[in-house]
């Protein structure tokens, strides 16, 4: 027989309970600052000050900033794993499980915006961690990713999801979830139901009014395109272009902190002095990598829009052009997860230009709505989802063997054009 004294209740008077609550507060505040301004610009003093704690108090919980970043990422992975496990344990179809996982992540972030839940760090600087920590986070993420693949595989076995590589489908699903913190704001939090309904509508049913057949397209060769922001002198333009491309590779793979200008110069077989002749410092290089990315995106979006076609056709071209360049000889483009490493002035300029490019993508969505080649969906929600899908697309390199970007781009955007579910119940 159970007695009252057998009930285990976490006492708020317990030192262990108080310790854990304070540690969680530090992780939440650190995650918020890391997400907005990056670990480079965030100090332990900043975190302590925002919590009205002493620096000594923060050092009681973590010894270094690198350790704090790692602990924030562990906390994020625990949250992601918990939601994936809960969804996968449901007595439901594979599609219903995926819907529940996406919905729970949405609700989690809405609660954060409303001040009812902690902040969780976006996994943007894993490569800046030491090897042991980076490997640990990678292993945790692999477990989370595999659970999603299991749900997708279940949906395929049930005939609810079209058969293809579950890693590609899962990558597309996670691109939606991972982009929530980028675009959801307090306006959405004030009236969240229409927003999540719009997200799930695209997830399940896609954007195309009729089943979209992906075309065999010719991808543009950027070496024949003039990039407006580069030096007019051809030789200097080519040298700077090489620095921007190689810089993008290093920043994408190693993060801002882990990128060494010596390594970049060495990879191009030039002296560090020759590098500094063209580039002032690492901050300037990162900024110019973003400028190059914006130029390339602008040109590809314009080329997609120049065809005589419907909204859905222009949208397909735009998405696949942007996807392909990441895997082409003209790639990669800088990942937007590096944005917090820019100083505030540069960041504002890049965000303004990024919004203009995203708006061009939105224009093709609106054209599709007007010419009825796209379903009646929330165009702003669709625009955000597609931007997140493009940003996350390079992650497929680590998930898919023998990448052929011409075929892979069609498989990846299949979810967004035609929807996840072959058939779904009306109550989803």
CORCORHU-V168713 format. One record per helix or strand. SS is the DSSP state (helix for helix, strand for strand). FROM is the first residue (numbers start at 1). TO is the last residue. If there is no record, write none. Layout:
SS_FROM_TO + SS_FROM_TO
This chain:
helix_4_6 + helix_15_37 + helix_44_50 + helix_55_61 + helix_65_88 + helix_94_113 + helix_126_128 + helix_131_157 + strand_161_161 + helix_166_178 + helix_180_183 + helix_186_190 + helix_193_205 + strand_208_208 + helix_222_224 + helix_234_258 + helix_261_267 + helix_272_278 + helix_282_305 + helix_311_327 + helix_336_341 + helix_344_370 + strand_374_374 + helix_379_398 + helix_405_418 + strand_421_421
